[in-house]
């Protein structure tokens, strides 16, 4: 007995949509550099620290970062995503009344 062509087409389309959805649903990654701070420390943990490396972007100056990185497998760099020419944030006062 032969199946109608419409059922096969609908099942194929459903399978294609399902597979496409699964392939497109990839995990998203957080931004590596925090744009709020101008200096980042690149920490290399190597084999003794469990492997991997990361960036710690919580420093306001290179000397501050160098002091923290002293004695560690780390280097300090300027944050490429820090807005150098951005105007400072404006503070708004609430009106009393």
KEKE-3310 file (N, C-alpha, C; in steps of 0.2 Angstrom, whole numbers, plus 5000, padded with zeros to 4 digits):
npx = (5004:5003:5008:5000:5008:5008:5008:5021:5029:5025:5030:5044:5047:5044:5054:5066:5064:5065:5078:5085:5082:5088:5101:5104:5102:5114:5125:5127:5140:5147:5152:5169:5177:5175:5167:5167:5179:5196:5207:5213:5217:5225:5225:5234:5231:5237:5243:5245:5235:5223:5221:5216:5211:5208:5201:5202:5194:5194:5201:5207:5219:5235:5246:5240:5234:5246:5252:5243:5245:5258:5270:5261:5256:5252:5247:5245:5234:5228:5210:5201:5188:5185:5177:5185:5184:5171:5158:5158:5146:5131:5124:5109:5099:5086:5071:5065:5049)
npy = (4994:5011:5027:5043:5057:5069:5067:5062:5073:5083:5077:5077:5090:5094:5087:5093:5106:5104:5099:5109:5119:5114:5114:5127:5132:5136:5138:5154:5165:5175:5192:5195:5206:5218:5233:5244:5246:5252:5244:5228:5212:5198:5182:5167:5151:5138:5121:5118:5125:5120:5122:5133:5150:5167:5184:5197:5211:5223:5234:5250:5257:5254:5253:5248:5236:5229:5228:5218:5208:5204:5191:5181:5171:5181:5195:5213:5223:5236:5239:5235:5238:5248:5264:5277:5290:5293:5303:5309:5301:5309:5317:5317:5328:5326:5335:5343:5344)
npz = (5000:4996:5003:5004:4995:5002:5016:5018:5014:5023:5035:5032:5031:5044:5050:5045:5050:5064:5065:5060:5070:5082:5078:5077:5090:5099:5113:5120:5123:5136:5137:5135:5140:5152:5149:5158:5164:5162:5161:5159:5166:5160:5164:5165:5169:5166:5167:5181:5187:5184:5171:5157:5154:5158:5158:5169:5171:5180:5184:5187:5183:5175:5184:5196:5191:5188:5201:5206:5198:5200:5203:5198:5184:5173:5163:5160:5151:5141:5140:5126:5124:5131:5133:5127:5122:5126:5133:5150:5162:5165:5179:5187:5196:5208:5208:5222:5230)
capx = (5000:5006:5006:5000:5014:5007:5011:5029:5031:5024:5035:5051:5047:5045:5061:5071:5063:5067:5085:5088:5082:5093:5108:5104:5102:5120:5126:5129:5145:5147:5157:5175:5180:5170:5168:5167:5186:5200:5213:5211:5223:5225:5227:5235:5232:5241:5242:5245:5229:5217:5220:5212:5214:5203:5202:5199:5193:5191:5206:5207:5225:5240:5250:5235:5234:5253:5253:5239:5248:5265:5270:5257:5256:5247:5249:5240:5233:5222:5204:5200:5181:5183:5175:5190:5181:5164:5157:5156:5139:5127:5121:5102:5096:5078:5068:5061:5043)
capy = (5000:5017:5032:5049:5061:5075:5065:5062:5080:5086:5074:5079:5097:5094:5085:5098:5112:5102:5098:5116:5123:5111:5116:5134:5133:5136:5142:5160:5167:5181:5196:5194:5212:5223:5240:5249:5248:5253:5240:5221:5207:5192:5177:5161:5146:5133:5114:5117:5128:5117:5124:5138:5157:5172:5191:5201:5218:5227:5238:5257:5259:5249:5251:5244:5229:5226:5226:5212:5202:5202:5184:5177:5170:5186:5201:5218:5226:5241:5236:5237:5240:5254:5270:5282:5297:5294:5309:5306:5301:5315:5315:5321:5329:5325:5341:5343:5347)
capz = (5000:4995:5007:5000:4995:5007:5023:5018:5013:5030:5040:5030:5032:5051:5052:5043:5054:5070:5065:5060:5076:5086:5076:5078:5097:5102:5119:5119:5128:5139:5134:5139:5142:5155:5146:5163:5167:5157:5161:5161:5168:5157:5169:5162:5174:5164:5169:5188:5190:5181:5164:5155:5155:5158:5159:5175:5169:5186:5186:5185:5181:5174:5191:5200:5188:5189:5208:5207:5194:5202:5205:5195:5177:5171:5160:5160:5145:5140:5138:5119:5123:5136:5128:5128:5120:5128:5138:5157:5163:5168:5185:5187:5203:5208:5211:5228:5229)
cpx = (5004:5004:5005:5006:5013:5009:5018:5032:5031:5029:5042:5052:5048:5051:5066:5070:5066:5075:5088:5088:5087:5100:5109:5105:5109:5121:5129:5135:5145:5153:5163:5178:5174:5171:5168:5174:5191:5206:5210:5218:5221:5228:5228:5236:5236:5239:5241:5238:5223:5216:5215:5215:5208:5205:5198:5199:5190:5197:5206:5213:5230:5244:5246:5235:5241:5254:5249:5242:5255:5265:5266:5258:5251:5250:5243:5240:5227:5216:5202:5193:5180:5182:5180:5187:5174:5164:5156:5149:5136:5123:5114:5100:5088:5076:5064:5054:5037)
cpy = (5006:5023:5038:5053:5067:5073:5065:5069:5084:5084:5076:5086:5098:5092:5090:5104:5110:5102:5105:5120:5120:5113:5123:5136:5132:5140:5149:5162:5174:5186:5196:5200:5216:5230:5245:5251:5248:5248:5233:5217:5200:5186:5170:5156:5140:5126:5114:5120:5126:5118:5130:5145:5161:5179:5193:5208:5222:5232:5245:5260:5253:5248:5246:5237:5225:5224:5219:5206:5200:5195:5179:5176:5175:5192:5206:5221:5231:5237:5239:5239:5245:5260:5276:5289:5298:5299:5305:5306:5307:5313:5320:5321:5328:5332:5340:5346:5344)
cpz = (5000:4999:5002:5001:5000:5014:5023:5017:5020:5035:5038:5032:5040:5054:5051:5048:5061:5070:5064:5066:5081:5084:5077:5085:5100:5108:5117:5125:5130:5136:5139:5143:5145:5152:5152:5166:5161:5156:5163:5162:5164:5161:5165:5168:5173:5167:5177:5191:5187:5174:5162:5156:5155:5159:5165:5173:5175:5188:5183:5182:5180:5180:5195:5198:5189:5196:5209:5204:5196:5205:5202:5187:5174:5168:5160:5153:5145:5138:5131:5119:5128:5132:5130:5127:5122:5133:5145:5158:5167:5174:5185:5194:5202:5211:5217:5227:5232)
residu = (UNK:UNK:UNK:UNK:UNK:UNK:UNK:UNK:UNK:UNK:UNK:UNK:UNK:UNK:UNK:UNK:UNK:UNK:UNK:UNK:UNK:UNK:UNK:UNK:UNK:UNK:UNK:UNK:UNK:UNK:UNK:UNK:UNK:UNK:UNK:UNK:UNK:UNK:UNK:UNK:UNK:UNK:UNK:UNK:UNK:UNK:UNK:UNK:UNK:UNK:UNK:UNK:UNK:UNK:UNK:UNK:UNK:UNK:UNK:UNK:UNK:UNK:UNK:UNK:UNK:UNK:UNK:UNK:UNK:UNK:UNK:UNK:UNK:UNK:UNK:UNK:UNK:UNK:UNK:UNK:UNK:UNK:UNK:UNK:UNK:UNK:UNK:UNK:UNK:UNK:UNK:UNK:UNK:UNK:UNK:UNK:UNK)
# end
